[in-house]
Amino acid sequence: QVQLVESGGRLVQAGGSLRLSCAVSGRTFSIYAMGWFRQAPGKEREFVAAITWSGGITDYADSVKGRFTISRDNAKNTVNLQMNSLKPDDTAVYYCGADTRGSSNIRQYSYWGQGTQVTVSS
């Protein structure tokens, strides 16, 4: 099993910055990639960013590209999301997920954290 705990969410002004962190523990060897997702009330959970655990290859949603940066520290078992130039539309609960696709090329997020609230005021 894999355990994920997010932290860092808070109220921030539009145009400001925020850094989210995800602590990873358990069977980390089974992780192909780590990702950040977000969900606003009444909306579907959407992909934000991801990074492969071993190679550090990143991917971003078009809505955050150029503003957000995902990174990981394998030694510390942490994944971070640096968010700059925040907009009110970024307001959501942000979740950390572990992709355990393994030999499959299909993305499979099998583990999730509890989420952390990010609120961007205009």
N, C-alpha and C positions, 0 to 999 in steps of 0.2 A: 504494500500500500504506500501511497504518497500523501503527505500532509502539506497543505499550503495555507499560509497566513499572510494576508495583505495588511498594510498599514500605510499611513501618510495622508489619507483623505481628509479634507477640511474645506471650509469656505474660503474662497479666494476671489479677488476682483478680476474683471475682464482685463486681459492683457498681461496678467500676472503669470507666475510659474509655480509649479508644484511637482514634487518628486514622490512617487509611490514605490513601495518596496514589497516584495513577496519572499517570505522565508520558506524554503523547501526542505523537507526532511522525509525520511523513509527510503524506499527503493528508488533512489535517484538514477540508478543504472538503467531503469526501464524507460526513462524520459527521452523522447526524440527532440522535442522542442517545448519551450515555455511561451505562453501567450497571455496577452491582456485583452479582456473583453469589457464591454460596458453595457448597461441597461438602464434606460430612463423609464419612469412610470408610464405604463400603457404602450410601451414600445418593445420590439424584439431585442434580444441580446445581440449585439453586433461586435464583430471583430475589430480590434484596434491595432495591435502589433504582435509580432512573434519573433522568436530568436531560437535557432537550433542550439541544443545544449552543448554539443561537442564542437561544432564548427563556428558558431557565432554568426551564422547567416541570418539576416533580418528581413522582415517583410512588414509593410504598413498599409493601413487603410488609406484610401485617397484623401479622406477627410482630415487626417492628422499628419500626412506626409509633409515633412519640412518643419513641423512644429514639435512633434514628439520624438523621443529617442529611447529605444529599448536597449538594455544592456544586461549582462549577467556576470556573476562572479562564481565560477564553479567551486573554487576552494571554500568560499563562504556559503555556498548553496543559496544564493540570493539572486533575484531578478528585479530589475528596477525599470521604472518608466518615468523619464524626465519629460514633463509637459510644460511647454513654453507657449506664449501668445494665446493663452486660454480664452475661449469664447463661451458665452452662455449655453450654446448648443453642446458643449462638452460636459454639461451637468448630467451626472448619472452615477449609479453604483458601479464601481470598477472591480472586476474579478480577475484573479490570476488563475490560469489553467495549465495543466500538464498534458501535453500531447504524447500519447504512448502508441503511435501508429505501428511501431516496430518494422517488420518487413513489408508492410503494406504502404502504398503511396497515398493512401487516403487519410486525411487528417482526422484524428480521433482524440478529443480531449476527454480523458477518463477521470480526471480529478480536478476539483475546484476549491478555491478558498471561500471564505464567508462573505467577502466583498467589503469595500470601503467607499464611503460616500464622498463624492467630489461635487461641490456646488460652486458655480461660477456666477457671480452677480454682475449685472450690467451697470 
